[in-house]
Amino acid sequence: MKTLIALAVLLLSNSVLAAAWTGEVLEVRDVAPYTYLRLKTPQGETWAAVTQAPVKKGAQVTIVNASVMENFHSKSLDKTFDRIVFGTLSGPATAATSGAPGAPGAPAAAAKASPHGDMGSAKPAAPVAAAAPSPVKVAKASGSDARTVAEVVGGKTALKDKSVSLRGQVVKANLGIMGKNWFHLQDGSGSAGAGTNDVLVTSRDVAAVGDVVVVRGTVRTDVKLGAGYEYAVLIEDASLKK
């Protein structure tokens, strides 16, 4: 149980969510449903895994919503990576050798199974400072209980155990963890530096990364998942409508 909780916390970590990696593709390995890329980055060479996409050697790519793992074993490749980045391919991949635009990156979507699903033994690496993805801008939901992300995070004390509705864009989704689906939502409000621009939502409904959704659920504060992990605020057991 502790292992499952630690994995869930790892996948949902806000500090890892903000990371992005940019580099030149040195090697490509396609193993459905993922594409593994060996990248030359300012931080040095690293492997990355994204939703399967027609990326070519020599392309320049940016990977957002990144999670960095150490000692990751891929069953599909039968290979252990000392260090690997899981994330979403952002924008078109450009072939450096020809200067011509390559195929666009795979559309952002919630994976039917987390890319960490074939994990053997792995542990999180220390967060690496990197550029954040472009901010989103979503109109506030309507109704007397409507709140923005910043209002939920900043007003968590007053909103504790109260029902709220919120419209936001899914920037990260992890499905089927501890019997729930876990989503990070942003709407353009708040500050990344202050940690008020992103809120965690749990639901049994399903959405994809990039979807704009309206959620209605109960605000919980100081949520403890065990193993020393806590969330200051989240919206629990929310209904979700696109």
VEXSE-106086 format. One line per field, with one value per atom (N, C-alpha, C): atom name; z, x, y. Coordinates in Angstrom, 2 decimals. Example, Ala and Ser with C-alpha at 12.3 -4.5 7.8 and 13.67 -1.06 7.14 Angstrom:
BEGIN
atom	c(N:CA:C:N:CA:C)
z	c(7.80:7.80:7.80:7.08:7.14:7.87)
x	c(13.19:12.30:13.20:12.85:13.67:12.90)
y	c(-5.69:-4.50:-3.30:-2.25:-1.06:0.03)
***
This chain:
BEGIN
atom	c(N:CA:C:N:CA:C:N:CA:C:N:CA:C:N:CA:C:N:CA:C:N:CA:C:N:CA:C:N:CA:C:N:CA:C:N:CA:C:N:CA:C:N:CA:C:N:CA:C:N:CA:C:N:CA:C:N:CA:C:N:CA:C:N:CA:C:N:CA:C:N:CA:C:N:CA:C:N:CA:C:N:CA:C:N:CA:C:N:CA:C:N:CA:C:N:CA:C:N:CA:C:N:CA:C:N:CA:C:N:CA:C:N:CA:C:N:CA:C:N:CA:C:N:CA:C:N:CA:C:N:CA:C:N:CA:C:N:CA:C:N:CA:C:N:CA:C:N:CA:C:N:CA:C:N:CA:C:N:CA:C:N:CA:C:N:CA:C:N:CA:C:N:CA:C:N:CA:C:N:CA:C:N:CA:C:N:CA:C:N:CA:C:N:CA:C:N:CA:C:N:CA:C:N:CA:C:N:CA:C:N:CA:C:N:CA:C:N:CA:C:N:CA:C:N:CA:C:N:CA:C:N:CA:C:N:CA:C:N:CA:C:N:CA:C:N:CA:C:N:CA:C:N:CA:C:N:CA:C:N:CA:C:N:CA:C:N:CA:C:N:CA:C:N:CA:C:N:CA:C:N:CA:C:N:CA:C:N:CA:C:N:CA:C:N:CA:C:N:CA:C:N:CA:C:N:CA:C:N:CA:C:N:CA:C:N:CA:C:N:CA:C:N:CA:C:N:CA:C:N:CA:C:N:CA:C:N:CA:C:N:CA:C:N:CA:C:N:CA:C:N:CA:C:N:CA:C:N:CA:C:N:CA:C:N:CA:C:N:CA:C:N:CA:C:N:CA:C:N:CA:C:N:CA:C:N:CA:C:N:CA:C:N:CA:C:N:CA:C:N:CA:C:N:CA:C:N:CA:C:N:CA:C:N:CA:C:N:CA:C:N:CA:C:N:CA:C:N:CA:C:N:CA:C:N:CA:C:N:CA:C:N:CA:C:N:CA:C:N:CA:C:N:CA:C:N:CA:C:N:CA:C:N:CA:C:N:CA:C:N:CA:C:N:CA:C:N:CA:C:N:CA:C:N:CA:C:N:CA:C:N:CA:C:N:CA:C:N:CA:C:N:CA:C:N:CA:C:N:CA:C:N:CA:C:N:CA:C:N:CA:C:N:CA:C:N:CA:C:N:CA:C:N:CA:C:N:CA:C:N:CA:C:N:CA:C:N:CA:C:N:CA:C:N:CA:C:N:CA:C:N:CA:C:N:CA:C:N:CA:C:N:CA:C:N:CA:C:N:CA:C:N:CA:C:N:CA:C:N:CA:C:N:CA:C:N:CA:C:N:CA:C:N:CA:C:N:CA:C:N:CA:C:N:CA:C:N:CA:C:N:CA:C:N:CA:C:N:CA:C:N:CA:C:N:CA:C:N:CA:C:N:CA:C:N:CA:C:N:CA:C:N:CA:C:N:CA:C:N:CA:C:N:CA:C:N:CA:C:N:CA:C:N:CA:C:N:CA:C:N:CA:C:N:CA:C:N:CA:C:N:CA:C:N:CA:C:N:CA:C:N:CA:C:N:CA:C:N:CA:C:N:CA:C:N:CA:C:N:CA:C:N:CA:C:N:CA:C:N:CA:C:N:CA:C:N:CA:C:N:CA:C:N:CA:C:N:CA:C:N:CA:C:N:CA:C:N:CA:C:N:CA:C:N:CA:C:N:CA:C:N:CA:C:N:CA:C:N:CA:C:N:CA:C:N:CA:C:N:CA:C:N:CA:C:N:CA:C:N:CA:C:N:CA:C:N:CA:C:N:CA:C:N:CA:C:N:CA:C:N:CA:C:N:CA:C:N:CA:C:N:CA:C:N:CA:C:N:CA:C:N:CA:C:N:CA:C)
z	c(0.00:0.00:0.00:0.81:0.85:-0.50:-1.19:-2.52:-3.49:-3.44:-4.32:-4.02:-2.74:-2.36:-2.83:-2.62:-3.06:-4.56:-5.33:-6.78:-7.18:-6.51:-6.83:-6.57:-5.43:-5.11:-6.12:-6.51:-7.51:-8.80:-9.28:-10.55:-10.49:-9.28:-9.15:-8.63:-8.46:-7.88:-8.70:-8.07:-8.77:-9.19:-8.37:-8.70:-9.97:-10.19:-11.40:-12.58:-12.32:-13.40:-14.20:-13.55:-14.22:-15.13:-15.05:-15.77:-17.27:-18.07:-19.52:-19.96:-21.01:-21.51:-23.01:-23.48:-24.90:-25.34:-26.52:-26.99:-28.38:-28.87:-30.20:-30.07:-30.96:-30.94:-31.54:-30.74:-31.18:-31.58:-31.01:-31.28:-31.00:-31.79:-31.65:-31.56:-30.59:-30.48:-30.31:-31.28:-31.23:-30.69:-29.54:-28.95:-28.49:-29.32:-29.05:-27.61:-26.91:-27.45:-27.21:-27.00:-26.69:-27.68:-27.75:-28.50:-27.51:-27.51:-26.63:-27.43:-26.83:-27.52:-26.68:-27.32:-26.66:-27.08:-26.10:-26.38:-25.95:-26.73:-26.33:-25.82:-24.52:-23.90:-23.19:-22.78:-22.03:-20.72:-20.22:-18.99:-19.26:-20.54:-20.92:-21.65:-22.04:-22.72:-21.76:-22.25:-21.44:-22.34:-21.83:-22.53:-22.10:-23.03:-22.75:-23.37:-22.82:-23.37:-23.51:-24.72:-25.00:-25.69:-25.76:-26.53:-27.95:-28.54:-29.83:-30.87:-31.50:-32.48:-33.51:-34.75:-35.82:-35.74:-34.72:-34.52:-35.22:-35.88:-36.61:-35.91:-36.13:-35.62:-36.16:-35.29:-35.68:-35.39:-35.04:-34.75:-33.43:-33.32:-32.06:-31.42:-30.19:-29.54:-28.15:-27.69:-26.32:-25.67:-24.48:-23.73:-22.48:-22.34:-21.22:-20.28:-19.13:-18.09:-17.74:-17.55:-17.46:-16.04:-15.95:-14.70:-14.94:-14.05:-14.18:-13.27:-13.86:-13.09:-13.15:-12.10:-12.08:-11.92:-12.50:-12.40:-12.84:-14.00:-14.55:-15.48:-15.27:-16.14:-17.04:-18.35:-19.34:-19.73:-19.45:-19.81:-21.33:-21.99:-23.44:-24.18:-23.66:-24.28:-23.63:-22.49:-21.69:-21.45:-20.99:-20.78:-19.50:-18.73:-17.54:-17.84:-17.63:-17.87:-16.54:-16.53:-15.32:-15.01:-16.09:-15.93:-17.18:-17.00:-18.14:-17.79:-18.82:-18.67:-19.32:-18.58:-19.14:-19.30:-20.44:-20.63:-21.94:-22.34:-23.55:-24.56:-25.80:-26.85:-27.18:-27.17:-27.38:-28.74:-29.57:-30.84:-31.86:-33.05:-34.11:-33.82:-34.26:-34.17:-35.48:-35.41:-36.62:-36.89:-38.13:-38.50:-38.68:-37.85:-37.89:-39.16:-39.73:-40.87:-42.14:-42.29:-43.53:-43.38:-42.15:-41.92:-42.22:-42.70:-43.02:-41.79:-41.68:-40.52:-40.53:-39.37:-39.28:-38.93:-38.63:-38.26:-36.93:-36.75:-35.48:-34.36:-33.16:-31.99:-31.77:-31.03:-30.76:-30.00:-30.29:-29.56:-28.09:-27.23:-25.80:-25.45:-24.76:-24.39:-23.14:-22.37:-21.18:-21.62:-21.11:-21.48:-20.87:-21.64:-21.10:-19.96:-20.02:-18.90:-18.77:-17.52:-17.31:-17.96:-18.51:-19.06:-18.02:-16.74:-15.68:-15.37:-16.13:-15.82:-15.97:-16.82:-16.96:-16.05:-15.01:-14.10:-13.29:-13.19:-12.27:-10.97:-10.65:-9.49:-9.99:-9.39:-9.81:-8.65:-8.67:-7.64:-8.31:-7.69:-8.33:-8.23:-9.29:-9.23:-8.61:-8.16:-7.64:-8.76:-8.47:-9.51:-10.16:-11.47:-12.21:-12.68:-12.42:-12.85:-14.37:-14.93:-16.38:-16.71:-18.00:-18.41:-18.25:-17.86:-17.69:-19.01:-19.20:-20.40:-20.48:-21.67:-21.83:-20.97:-20.32:-19.45:-20.26:-19.60:-20.24:-19.76:-20.49:-20.10:-20.36:-19.30:-19.38:-18.63:-19.19:-18.54:-17.26:-16.27:-14.99:-15.15:-14.39:-14.40:-13.88:-14.17:-13.69:-12.47:-11.71:-10.53:-9.25:-8.19:-6.90:-6.27:-6.64:-6.05:-6.96:-8.04:-9.00:-8.42:-8.67:-8.20:-9.30:-9.28:-10.12:-9.37:-10.07:-9.42:-8.29:-8.56:-7.55:-6.33:-6.57:-5.45:-4.60:-5.23:-4.46:-3.64:-4.29:-3.58:-2.52:-2.89:-1.94:-0.84:-1.13:-0.15:0.46:0.50:0.95:2.37:3.23:4.62:4.71:4.03:4.06:3.28:2.28:1.42:1.89:2.95:3.44:3.61:3.01:3.10:2.42:1.59:0.85:-0.62:-1.27:-2.67:-3.55:-4.58:-5.52:-6.94:-7.88:-9.29:-9.89:-10.87:-11.44:-12.89:-13.76:-15.15:-15.35:-15.91:-16.12:-17.23:-17.60:-18.63:-17.96:-18.40:-17.86:-18.39:-17.49:-17.89:-17.56:-16.74:-16.46:-15.98:-16.43:-16.05:-15.75:-14.65:-14.30:-13.92:-14.67:-14.53:-13.72:-12.94:-12.26:-11.14:-10.44:-9.30:-8.02:-7.21:-5.96:-6.21:-7.34:-7.64:-8.14:-8.44:-8.90:-10.08:-10.77:-11.78:-11.19:-11.45:-10.84:-11.93:-11.79:-12.80:-12.16:-12.87:-12.52:-13.46:-12.91:-13.71:-13.54:-14.62:-14.61:-15.42:-15.05:-15.79:-16.15:-15.85:-16.14:-14.95:-13.87:-12.66:-11.79:-10.84:-9.88:-10.42:-9.61:-9.91:-9.75:-10.76:-10.67:-9.53:-9.36:-8.30:-6.92:-6.75:-5.45:-5.30:-6.39:-6.34:-6.32:-6.83:-6.81:-8.18:-9.17:-10.54:-10.94:-10.03:-10.36:-9.18:-9.49:-8.41:-8.80:-7.83:-8.04:-7.84:-8.75:-8.70:-8.81:-7.96:-8.12:-8.60:-9.47:-10.06:-10.60:-10.77:-11.45:-12.93:-13.32:-14.73:-15.42:-16.74:-17.52:-18.41:-18.50:-19.41:-19.93:-21.00:-21.62:-21.35:-21.35:-21.26:-22.42:-22.11:-23.11:-23.10:-22.50:-22.40:-21.46:-21.82:-20.91:-20.29:-18.97:-18.26:-17.13:-16.73:-15.53:-14.49:-13.34:-12.27:-11.10:-10.39:-9.16:-8.11:-7.02:-5.98:-4.67:-3.69:-2.34:-2.09:-1.55:-1.23:0.03:-0.06:1.10:1.32:2.56:2.88:3.76:3.69:4.50:4.35:3.10:2.81:2.95:3.76:4.02:3.37:2.47:1.78:2.42:3.47:4.11:3.58:4.20:3.82:3.85:4.66:4.79:3.73:2.83:1.74:2.08:1.79:2.08:0.94:0.76:-0.19:0.59:0.39:1.11:0.73:-0.54:-1.00:-2.24:-2.35:-3.58:-3.62:-4.81:-4.98:-5.13:-4.21:-4.09:-4.70:-5.30:-5.82:-6.66:-7.61:-8.42:-9.59:-9.98:-11.24:-12.30:-13.53:-14.56:-15.85:-16.42:-17.69:-18.66:-19.92:-20.95:-21.60)
x	c(0.83:0.00:0.87:1.94:2.82:3.48:3.81:4.42:3.44:2.16:1.13:0.93:0.89:0.72:1.90:3.11:4.30:4.29:3.85:3.78:2.77:1.60:0.57:1.07:1.74:2.27:3.32:4.17:5.20:4.57:3.54:2.92:2.22:1.78:0.97:1.75:3.03:3.84:3.79:3.43:3.38:4.76:5.76:7.10:7.61:7.27:7.69:6.85:5.57:4.67:5.19:5.84:6.23:7.44:8.13:9.38:9.16:10.10:10.10:11.53:11.70:13.02:13.07:14.16:14.34:15.68:15.68:16.93:16.84:18.00:18.09:17.94:17.16:16.92:18.13:18.77:19.92:19.54:18.44:18.02:16.54:15.85:14.41:14.12:13.28:12.81:11.29:10.56:9.10:8.64:7.99:7.39:6.00:4.97:3.60:3.21:2.54:2.04:2.98:4.26:5.19:6.34:6.92:8.15:9.23:10.32:11.45:12.48:12.96:13.89:15.15:16.30:17.56:17.88:17.96:18.08:19.43:19.90:21.05:20.46:20.56:19.95:21.02:20.68:21.65:22.06:21.21:21.54:22.36:22.66:23.38:22.46:22.98:22.15:21.17:19.96:18.96:17.97:17.34:16.25:14.92:13.96:12.63:11.60:10.40:9.31:8.07:7.47:6.26:5.25:3.98:2.98:3.49:3.28:3.88:3.68:4.78:4.76:5.86:5.66:6.66:7.81:8.63:9.76:10.99:11.77:12.94:14.24:15.25:16.58:17.02:17.58:18.01:17.00:15.77:14.72:15.01:14.51:14.54:13.17:13.11:11.83:11.82:10.62:10.40:9.38:9.70:8.82:8.35:7.02:6.44:5.72:5.26:4.59:5.46:6.74:7.72:7.90:8.07:8.44:9.77:10.71:12.05:12.15:12.54:12.66:14.09:14.51:15.80:15.59:16.53:16.51:15.17:14.71:13.43:13.64:12.88:12.98:11.77:11.98:10.92:10.81:9.65:9.44:9.35:8.74:8.56:9.90:10.88:12.19:13.20:12.79:13.71:15.01:14.84:15.99:15.78:16.83:16.79:17.48:16.77:17.32:17.80:19.03:19.54:18.70:18.26:17.47:16.60:15.32:14.41:13.37:12.94:11.94:10.65:9.55:8.23:7.49:6.82:6.08:5.33:4.92:4.13:4.95:4.96:5.68:4.92:5.62:4.99:5.36:4.36:4.60:5.24:5.56:6.15:7.60:8.01:9.42:10.09:11.15:11.80:13.08:13.22:14.42:15.58:16.61:17.74:18.55:18.60:19.46:18.94:17.60:17.05:16.44:16.12:15.48:14.00:13.49:12.07:11.30:10.05:9.26:8.98:9.09:8.77:7.31:6.94:5.55:5.25:4.03:3.67:3.71:3.90:3.91:2.56:2.53:1.27:0.35:-0.96:-1.88:-1.89:-1.98:-1.98:-3.24:-3.07:-4.24:-3.91:-4.94:-4.75:-4.44:-3.37:-3.01:-4.01:-4.36:-5.24:-4.54:-3.23:-2.43:-1.26:-0.88:0.22:1.48:2.35:3.61:4.48:4.15:4.91:4.35:3.35:2.66:3.53:4.57:5.41:6.62:6.49:7.59:7.96:9.25:9.73:10.01:11.27:11.64:12.17:11.70:12.14:11.98:12.74:12.60:12.67:12.01:12.01:13.36:13.73:14.93:14.59:15.59:15.36:14.81:13.81:13.27:14.37:14.28:15.26:14.61:15.22:14.68:14.64:13.49:13.34:12.21:12.08:11.05:9.67:8.67:7.31:6.57:5.55:4.74:4.00:3.52:2.77:1.52:1.18:0.00:-1.28:-2.33:-3.63:-4.52:-5.62:-6.57:-7.96:-8.73:-10.06:-11.03:-12.23:-13.25:-13.74:-14.06:-14.54:-15.90:-16.15:-17.45:-18.52:-19.78:-20.89:-21.54:-22.28:-22.96:-22.40:-23.20:-22.81:-21.62:-21.39:-20.27:-19.05:-19.09:-17.99:-16.76:-15.60:-14.33:-13.28:-12.25:-11.08:-10.11:-9.09:-8.07:-7.41:-7.05:-6.39:-7.29:-8.60:-9.53:-9.66:-9.60:-9.67:-8.40:-7.25:-5.99:-5.77:-5.99:-5.77:-6.81:-8.03:-9.11:-9.44:-8.48:-8.73:-9.28:-8.86:-9.33:-10.83:-11.28:-12.70:-13.54:-12.94:-13.68:-13.62:-12.91:-12.74:-14.08:-14.20:-15.38:-16.61:-16.41:-17.52:-17.46:-18.62:-18.70:-18.38:-17.58:-17.24:-17.34:-17.55:-17.45:-16.31:-15.65:-14.47:-14.32:-14.02:-13.71:-12.20:-11.59:-10.15:-9.72:-8.47:-7.90:-7.07:-7.26:-6.49:-5.06:-4.10:-2.70:-1.94:-2.54:-1.94:-3.04:-3.00:-4.02:-3.37:-3.75:-3.31:-4.55:-4.82:-6.06:-5.87:-6.90:-6.94:-5.95:-5.61:-4.71:-5.54:-5.39:-6.14:-7.65:-8.11:-9.54:-10.12:-9.25:-9.72:-8.88:-9.39:-8.62:-8.18:-6.94:-6.33:-5.96:-6.44:-6.22:-5.64:-4.69:-4.25:-4.97:-5.62:-6.33:-5.70:-5.66:-5.24:-6.24:-6.40:-7.33:-6.71:-5.45:-4.77:-4.70:-5.42:-5.36:-4.21:-3.83:-2.81:-1.39:-0.46:0.97:1.67:2.47:3.24:4.25:4.85:5.84:5.25:4.00:3.33:2.58:2.52:1.83:0.32:-0.21:-1.66:-2.31:-1.56:-2.08:-2.53:-2.48:-2.74:-3.46:-4.53:-5.25:-5.44:-5.35:-5.51:-6.98:-7.51:-8.90:-8.95:-9.75:-9.97:-11.40:-11.57:-12.88:-12.92:-14.12:-14.29:-14.61:-14.82:-15.01:-13.66:-13.69:-12.45:-12.33:-11.13:-10.83:-9.42:-9.11:-7.79:-7.03:-5.72:-4.89:-5.25:-5.48:-5.89:-7.37:-8.18:-9.63:-9.93:-10.91:-11.45:-12.70:-12.73:-13.81:-14.35:-15.58:-16.16:-16.28:-15.68:-15.74:-16.52:-17.20:-17.89:-17.60:-16.97:-16.59:-16.38:-15.87:-15.69:-14.22:-14.00:-12.64:-12.16:-11.03:-10.39:-9.03:-8.65:-7.36:-6.53:-5.22:-4.28:-4.55:-4.64:-4.91:-3.63:-3.68:-2.50:-2.70:-1.78:-1.85:-0.96:-0.26:0.64:2.06:2.97:4.39:4.97:4.38:4.89:4.44:3.52:3.07:1.75:1.65:0.45:0.13:-1.15:-1.59:-2.32:-1.92:-2.54:-4.00:-4.32:-5.71:-5.93:-7.12:-7.56:-9.08:-9.62:-11.07:-11.35:-12.13:-12.28:-13.58:-13.51:-14.68:-15.57:-14.96:-15.68:-16.41:-17.55:-18.16:-17.46:-17.45:-16.67:-17.48:-17.61:-18.32:-17.46:-17.46:-16.68:-17.52)
y	c(-1.21:0.00:1.26:1.22:2.38:2.62:1.51:1.66:2.31:1.90:2.47:3.94:4.31:5.70:6.53:6.01:6.75:6.97:5.94:6.07:7.12:7.13:8.12:9.53:9.70:11.03:11.45:10.51:10.79:11.29:10.61:10.96:12.30:12.72:13.92:15.11:14.98:16.04:17.32:18.45:19.74:20.19:19.92:20.40:19.74:18.47:17.79:18.23:18.54:18.93:20.11:21.07:22.31:22.16:21.01:20.89:20.70:21.21:21.01:20.77:19.94:19.60:19.86:20.45:20.71:20.14:19.50:18.94:18.37:17.92:17.31:15.80:15.21:13.78:13.05:12.21:11.43:10.01:9.51:8.12:8.01:7.19:6.99:5.50:5.12:3.74:3.78:3.24:3.20:1.86:1.90:0.71:1.12:0.80:1.25:0.93:1.88:3.15:4.33:4.09:5.18:5.27:6.45:6.67:7.06:6.31:6.60:7.39:8.48:9.38:9.56:9.41:9.79:11.22:12.12:13.54:14.11:15.08:15.90:17.21:17.47:18.65:19.47:20.70:21.51:20.84:19.91:19.20:17.94:17.67:16.46:15.50:14.34:13.35:12.70:12.47:11.78:11.07:10.05:9.39:10.00:10.00:10.50:9.56:9.55:8.74:9.63:9.61:10.39:9.49:9.96:9.23:9.07:7.89:7.55:8.65:9.07:10.15:9.92:10.37:10.16:11.15:11.03:11.93:11.34:12.20:11.74:12.14:11.34:11.65:13.01:13.84:15.18:16.25:15.86:16.85:17.56:18.78:19.53:19.41:18.93:18.71:19.36:19.64:20.11:19.20:18.73:17.85:18.58:18.71:19.44:18.47:19.03:18.22:17.01:17.26:16.18:15.65:14.33:13.66:12.96:13.17:12.57:11.35:10.22:8.99:8.46:7.79:7.13:5.62:4.87:3.40:2.83:3.30:2.85:1.67:0.59:-0.58:-0.66:-0.61:-0.75:-2.22:-2.82:-4.21:-4.37:-3.37:-3.47:-3.45:-2.69:-2.62:-3.58:-4.12:-4.95:-4.19:-2.95:-2.08:-1.27:-1.10:-0.25:1.07:2.17:3.50:4.08:4.53:5.20:6.43:7.11:8.34:8.50:8.81:8.97:10.03:10.77:11.82:11.36:11.33:11.05:12.37:12.58:13.81:13.84:15.05:15.27:16.05:15.61:16.31:17.59:18.72:20.01:20.58:20.91:21.56:20.65:21.19:20.38:20.04:18.87:18.48:18.85:19.65:20.13:19.37:18.86:18.11:19.06:18.89:19.82:19.67:18.46:18.22:18.87:18.95:19.49:20.86:21.23:22.51:22.47:21.35:21.23:20.82:21.29:20.90:19.41:18.77:17.36:17.19:15.98:15.71:16.35:16.84:17.45:16.45:16.97:16.10:15.48:14.38:13.69:14.62:14.61:15.45:15.08:16.11:15.85:15.08:13.97:13.16:12.39:12.08:11.27:9.85:9.29:7.92:6.95:5.92:4.90:4.17:4.12:3.62:4.55:4.85:5.76:5.22:6.10:5.62:4.96:5.20:4.56:3.17:2.73:1.50:0.26:0.29:-0.89:-0.79:0.01:0.26:-0.97:-1.22:-2.21:-1.49:-1.28:-0.47:0.86:1.93:3.25:4.20:5.28:6.31:7.66:8.69:9.99:10.66:11.36:12.18:13.51:14.23:15.57:16.44:17.32:18.18:19.02:19.20:19.98:21.28:22.40:23.68:23.73:24.12:24.18:25.12:25.46:26.39:25.77:26.58:26.11:26.17:25.30:25.37:26.70:27.04:28.28:28.25:29.35:29.38:29.27:28.76:28.64:29.79:30.02:31.05:30.52:30.33:29.74:30.62:30.83:31.65:30.98:31.78:31.28:30.61:29.57:28.90:29.84:29.54:30.36:29.71:30.52:30.01:30.57:30.48:31.07:30.36:29.10:28.36:28.35:29.12:29.12:29.81:29.21:29.77:29.58:30.41:30.19:29.29:28.81:28.00:28.79:30.03:30.85:31.07:31.21:31.42:30.16:29.01:27.76:27.58:27.73:27.52:28.59:29.85:30.94:31.01:30.55:30.62:29.29:28.39:27.02:26.93:27.83:27.76:28.02:29.08:29.41:28.41:27.76:26.84:25.39:25.13:23.77:23.06:21.87:21.01:21.60:22.62:23.21:22.78:22.78:22.42:23.63:23.41:24.48:23.94:24.85:24.49:25.30:24.73:25.37:24.94:25.88:25.55:25.70:24.67:24.73:23.79:23.90:23.03:21.95:20.72:19.60:19.69:19.84:19.92:18.65:17.80:16.50:15.57:14.32:13.34:12.01:11.40:10.06:9.26:8.19:7.45:6.17:5.84:4.55:4.38:5.46:5.37:5.39:4.34:4.21:4.35:3.81:3.79:5.10:6.07:7.37:7.84:8.85:9.56:10.89:11.27:12.44:13.44:14.66:15.70:16.96:17.57:18.92:19.88:20.90:21.89:23.26:24.01:25.41:26.22:27.50:28.37:29.72:29.89:31.15:32.08:31.74:32.57:32.09:32.94:32.56:32.70:32.28:32.42:31.09:30.72:29.48:29.57:30.74:30.92:30.74:31.19:31.08:29.76:28.99:27.71:27.82:28.95:29.16:29.03:28.55:28.47:27.07:26.13:24.73:24.07:23.32:22.63:21.17:20.30:18.88:18.50:17.67:17.23:15.72:15.07:13.63:13.41:12.41:12.15:10.73:10.21:8.92:9.13:10.38:10.70:10.79:10.78:10.73:11.96:12.51:13.62:13.45:14.16:14.09:15.38:15.29:16.48:17.40:18.68:19.65:19.94:19.05:19.29:20.44:21.26:22.27:21.67:21.59:20.91:21.78:21.47:22.07:20.97:21.20:20.20:20.77:19.90:20.29:19.23:19.67:18.74:19.47:18.74:19.28:19.62:20.80:21.24:20.55:19.90:19.28:19.93:20.08:20.69:19.76:19.96:19.18:17.68:17.24:15.83:15.03:14.00:13.17:11.80:11.46:10.17:9.12:9.50:8.56:8.71:8.00:8.01:9.42:10.31:11.67:12.64:12.24:13.09:13.76:15.08:15.83:16.78:17.09:18.12:19.19:20.44:21.55:21.71:21.44:21.59:20.73:20.17:19.49:19.50:19.26:19.13:17.65:17.10:15.65:15.15:13.95:13.23:14.14:14.81:15.80:15.15:15.73:15.39:16.24:15.76:16.43:16.48:17.66:17.82:18.60:18.16:18.84:19.92)
***
